[in-house]
Amino acid sequence: MLNKPCTVDMKVCLKSLHLINPTVLTSGVLGVSYSLMKRVEEAGAGAITTKTITKEPREGYWNPVFVDLGYGYVNAIGLRNPGVDVFREEIRRAKKIIRIPIIGSVGGRDLDEFVYVAEEMLEAGCDSLELNLSCPHVSGYGGDIGSDVELTSKIIKEVKSISEKPVSAKLSASHAKKNFIEKYIDAGIDIIAAINTLRAMVVNIDSMTPVLSNIVGGLSGPCIRPIALAVIYDIHREFPDIPLIGVGGVEDWMSAVEMILVGASAVGIGSAIAKKGLSIFKEIVKGLEKYMEEKGFRSVKDLTGYIHRN
Amino acid sequence: MVLRDPYIPATIIEINQLTENIREYCVKLDKSIDPEPGQFAMIWIPKVGEIPISFADWICEEKIAVFVIARVGKVTGYIQENFKTGSKMYVRGPLGRSFTIREGAKCLLMGGGYGLAPLYYLAKKLLEKKCRLKIILGFKNGSDVFYVNKFRVLGDTEISTEDGKIGVRGTLIDVLEKVMNSERYDMVYACGREELLIKIALICNAKNTPLEVSMERLIKCGQGVCGTCVIEPSGLLVCRDGPVFDGKILLEIKNHSSENFTRSIKIVCRGASDAK
């Protein structure tokens, strides 16, 4: 344990991506317009991930699209987005007024779509790209791509060849395996974000029907945190040099600490906003800072993966 | 039955035809929810869809909610065609921010078309707080008029119709200008189409009178996470920061990119109605 420092350095680096603190707005939540992204910056986030953007506009699914179960949330928005041609204007506008990094979440059904969207997002000014390889409820996208390790490696390689900015892969718990990640690292991936929501459904026994219009969706919230922790723990143990964004059930500073202790350099904040609103960013940063002060850590980097070293 | 998700089963106990296109549904909930005026519920019809509807009334002792539903889209069409007394719907809520009520205030309530429904519950709550009410209701045609007698019981009520069949010929803006020139109000509350609300906001701003409005956008999650119902350029969310906002929000709304966002996926920004 280090001597107690007077100040704690909250800055983190994910390769060349510099964050003022380790909180990142996760994809799918609020990152749909420049004004919402500005609010997230003002709320104290370290970086913003946009909603996943595809080449063509997608209307998404009919309501209900989001169910709050108390112990977690199940959503099936259906990658609703205006398409990259419209969204790049949103990024351009955001870049004029937002100083924290904007990570563009890229969706696609095939190599061409990923490359097309990635190119447009970079041109619009994204500071980094996140490849959505894990959305669990849209056929042909996300997890369907992520399950094909050869295709995914090819996508990473191609996107890396056009991007000077760091590229991350958003993985599902089931695809965050050693043999997959080895290939992604060979293909040049810079950062790994894990986990995405887990395929799930909600059944109402009074109506005797599924609740979501799409029947299945993705489970997020505190109930998936133990799963996310194990995934981040495993990846950091095998690949300690790759920066990780720990996502899944982070709802307060304590859960952020857990994520960092097992190996995350930054933590994703998503559906917890439903419960706590945007004040969650400052709450986490403040709590984490105090914790590090009390425990005698000078920087988030020193805390990252602590469990593995002790 | 123990609830395992946010949906409260509710049984329709009465349906009233208000106009050709609008019906009032009185539904008895299995659980008490106690909404504030201006708040809304998401009404889920299994296998059909889910829509946001403001509370037109809430009878606490009997757990009865009143919803005014105009036939404008898939879900509202389904409700009007298929639902009878005894039919079941599921209610998630109350959601959103309510109107603010100041005890003893002199209040002006303005509602246009079927959007006036939440003002009825507000008017009742204002009277409980000893407020004095002036009510202006505007409709397109005489055949669109509803709820007028219910409002008359609660306060001095004036009506406008564009065809002049009932009340003043014109829009409620015509009545508002006349009323605001002769009287000062502590608070103005307004519901209705956004073009109308913008006009009301300009008048209230010029008269330096506080205004609260109920706004509409397409609502998806209803809990402030998906961002669909954003109002530009403020970044405020109708489902969470609203639906009731300070009227000043209307003065800053411009044709911004959120409209491109929604328009490009063939949903008009204003159109909570499109999803209904």
Contacts between the chains, C-beta under 8 A, distances in Angstrom:
chain1	res1	chain2	res2	distance
A	28	B	226	7.8
A	29	B	225	5.1
A	29	B	226	7.4
A	29	B	227	7.3
A	30	B	225	6.8
A	30	B	226	7.8
A	30	B	227	4.5
A	31	B	227	7.2
A	32	B	226	7.7
A	32	B	227	4.1
A	32	B	228	7.3
A	32	B	230	6.8
A	32	B	258	7.9
A	32	B	261	6.5
A	33	B	227	6.6
A	33	B	230	5.1
A	33	B	232	6.5
A	33	B	235	6.9
A	33	B	257	6.4
A	33	B	258	5.1
A	33	B	261	6.4
A	34	B	257	6.6
A	35	B	230	6.5
A	35	B	232	5.2
A	35	B	233	5.2
A	35	B	234	6.3
A	35	B	235	3.3
A	35	B	256	7.7
A	35	B	258	7.5
A	36	B	227	5.2
A	36	B	230	5.5
A	36	B	235	4.7
A	36	B	237	7.9
A	37	B	235	8.0
A	38	B	235	5.9
A	39	B	235	4.3
A	51	B	227	7.3
A	57	B	264	5.0
A	57	B	265	4.5
A	57	B	266	7.9
A	58	B	265	6.9
A	59	B	265	4.7
A	59	B	266	6.8
A	59	B	267	7.0
A	60	B	220	7.6
A	60	B	265	7.9
A	62	B	49	5.2
A	62	B	50	7.9
A	62	B	275	7.9
A	63	B	42	7.3
A	63	B	44	7.7
A	63	B	49	5.4
A	63	B	50	3.6
A	63	B	51	7.0
A	63	B	219	8.0
A	63	B	220	6.2
A	63	B	275	6.9
A	64	B	42	7.4
A	64	B	44	5.8
A	64	B	49	7.9
A	64	B	50	4.4
A	65	B	220	5.2
A	65	B	221	6.1
A	65	B	226	7.0
A	66	B	220	7.1
A	66	B	221	3.7
A	66	B	222	7.0
A	66	B	223	6.3
A	66	B	225	6.8
A	66	B	226	6.7
A	67	B	5	5.8
A	67	B	6	6.8
A	68	B	6	5.4
A	68	B	223	6.4
A	69	B	4	7.7
A	69	B	5	6.2
A	69	B	6	8.0
A	75	B	221	7.1
A	75	B	225	7.9
A	75	B	226	7.8
A	77	B	220	6.7
A	77	B	221	7.5
A	77	B	226	5.6
A	80	B	220	7.5
A	80	B	226	7.6
A	80	B	228	7.2
A	80	B	265	7.1
A	81	B	265	7.8
A	82	B	260	6.8
A	82	B	261	4.6
A	82	B	262	7.7
A	82	B	264	4.4
A	82	B	265	5.8
A	83	B	264	6.3
A	83	B	265	7.9
A	86	B	257	7.9
A	86	B	260	5.4
A	86	B	261	6.5
A	86	B	264	4.7
A	87	B	261	7.8
A	89	B	257	6.1
A	89	B	260	7.1
A	90	B	257	5.4
A	90	B	261	7.1
A	93	B	257	6.4
A	202	B	5	5.8
A	204	B	4	7.8
A	204	B	5	6.0
A	204	B	7	6.2
A	204	B	46	7.0
A	204	B	90	7.3
A	205	B	1	7.8
A	205	B	4	7.2
A	206	B	1	6.1
A	206	B	7	8.0
A	206	B	9	5.1
A	206	B	90	7.7
A	207	B	9	8.0
A	207	B	46	4.1
A	207	B	88	7.5
A	207	B	90	6.7
A	209	B	46	4.1
A	209	B	47	5.8
A	211	B	5	6.0
A	211	B	7	7.2
A	211	B	44	7.5
A	211	B	46	7.9
A	213	B	49	6.7
A	213	B	50	7.8
A	270	B	225	7.6
A	271	B	225	6.0
A	273	B	224	6.5
A	273	B	225	5.5
A	274	B	221	7.5
A	274	B	223	4.3
A	274	B	224	6.3
A	274	B	225	4.8
A	277	B	224	6.8
A	277	B	240	7.4
